Amino acid sequence: MEQQFCQSCGMPLTQEHFSKNADGSTNPDYCGYCFKDGSFTSDISMDEMIEQCLAYIDEFNKDAEKQLTKEEAREQMRQFFPMLKRWKA
């Protein structure tokens, strides 16, 4: 099965991370941190989301083959996030 990513923050998703729609059904597009009960948990811009995600770079680096600096991670997210559903123009 192909790895799924939250279409808001880019976090790798497993079934335990899926969010819920307003009717209680599972929404496999977003994590529960970004989307809850049918709506986004915060009204932020893509750049603000990137900065929020950078707070978790140390946790990400623990399991990564290549350690990223904050600047490297920021640049990767700036390229990746516009492809996510929430940020597509």
N, C-alpha and C positions, 0 to 999 in steps of 0.2 A: 504494500500500500504506500502511495506517495505521501511524503510528509506534508501535513497541512500547517498553515501559519495563520495566526490571528490577522484578519484583514484590517486591523486598526493599528496594533503595536508591533506586529511581525513575530510575536512569540510563537515558537513551535507548539502545536496543539496536540493534545491527546484527549480522549473522550472526557476525562475528568476536568479538563479546562474549558470545555464548551460552555457557552453562555445559554441563557434561557430567554425565550420570547415572552411577550406579555401574557400569552395563553398558557405558559408553563412548558411549552414544547422546547426541545433542544435546538439551539442555533449553532451549527458547526462552523460558521464563518468567523465568529468572534470569541475571544476569551471572556471569562466572567469578570475580569478586571476592567475591561473596556465597555462591555455591553451587559446590561442586566434588566430583566423584566421588560424587554422590548425597546429599550433605548440606551443610548450611550451614557456612560457614567460621568463623563465630563465633556464640556463644550470647549475643546481646545483646538489649536491649529496643528498642522502636521509638524511644524518646527518645534512647537511646545511639546508634542508627543515624543519627538526625537530626544529632546533634552530630558524629558521625564525618564525615558528608557535608558539613557546614559547612566543613571543612578545605579543600574544593575550590571554595569560592565564587569565588575569584579566577579560577580556570581557567574556571568556568562563565560568569563575567561577560565574559571575552574575546570570546565568540561571541554574547552576548545583546544583543538590541536595547535592553532596559532593564536597567541595572545595579542589582543588588539589594544592600542592606546585609545583614549577617548576620541581623539581626532580621527583616527582610522575608522572607529565604529560610527562616528557621526557621519563621515563621508559615505560609508557603506549604506547607512540608513537613508541618507539623502537620495541615493540612487535606487534603493529598494522600495521605499514607502510609496512613491508615486504609482507603483504598480498594484498597490493594495486597494481593495474596493472602496474603503472609506475616503481615500485621498485621490482617487482618479478624477481627473477634470471632466 
